[in-house]
Amino acid sequence: MANERRTAADSTGAQQGWRGWSKAFALAASTLTALLFGFIAALDPYGARVEAGQPARPLMDLNQRFMYPQIVRSGAFDSAVIGTSTLRLLDPALLSRGLSARFANLGMNAATPWEQSQIAGLFARRVATPKLVIWGVDQTWCEADATSEARRLTPRPFPPWLYDDSAWNDWPKQLNFTTLEIALRLAAHRLGLQPARLRGDGYEVFTPPEATYDLARARLHLYRGYGGHMPDLTPQSPAVGVAAAERANWQFPALAWLEQGLAAFPATTRRLIVLPPVHAGALPREGSVAWQRFEACKAQITAIAARQHAVVADYAHPSVLTREDSNYWDPAHYRLPIARRIETDLIALGRGDGPSSDPALTVLGAPR
């Protein structure tokens, strides 16, 4: 009996010890979680509390999808560049001076049409009087499956909770190690220990320094998909025949998002659609079925532009600009001097000037 009582007492003591340890652990974990959450909330690295009239936080991460919503909500900018990395080299400071506006560059690396529509929608809703929108439309907008669930996002995380109009759901999403890391970077920046990763208007020169440009190396990137050799860029003549039934089945579903996005802006907002210049080797060969399909997509973009009172600046065709290898780092990314050239064209169009003198640019629609 004594042994039984001793065993029961030992068991009770062990259970009490275990419960005490569990309570201490839970208290310590809860305290640590509360401290970390408080640290994140105090630093607010994604600018969840930013409203019109308040400055955005310093941009401390290279994932623009998390950084840019606060730029929009701050109300500091009345004009925007939207698109992918094919427009990210356009300097909003130069556009602002040339067009008497306050530009932010909201282009996101590899942004899908859906992701672009999200930032455009946020800009339309949260900016009181949007002045001018420059929207880059890549070939991805013309893909038949661009609106499928599988194509809406990329491997890069996208936070839809930062793009809606509800603030209550933002904070629970931020209790993670990634947000903690960005908050720590922001704290280091506040202490003068780390520079911002992106300029306050979203701009970044993401290409290598111009002084390091090597044409031979660039050609390795330009022709990697062609076995290292220049592809045949001469037009197919005659053009490949396309049956009427096949042509009638060409669908470009993402363009509905483009039209909805443009329609969300006030009538007073000027709209520029830019088909960015990619290297000619990245374009379908003239006369091919793919080329004719791309031209059909362009025709729909032009029709949308007409309905939405937009101007189309088309660089996406073979020209002295797109055929010249030395203008590019790789098939999709031109060099800084080309960015300056495009800015000059867009400033002229934004001012409502006459037709551009740039032979590489086709302008559709009347500037206003």
Summary of the structure (lengths in Angstrom):
residues: 368
radius of gyration: 26.3
end to end distance: 99.3
largest distance: 105.4
contacts: 1125
relative contact order: 0.13
helix: 47%
strand: 8%
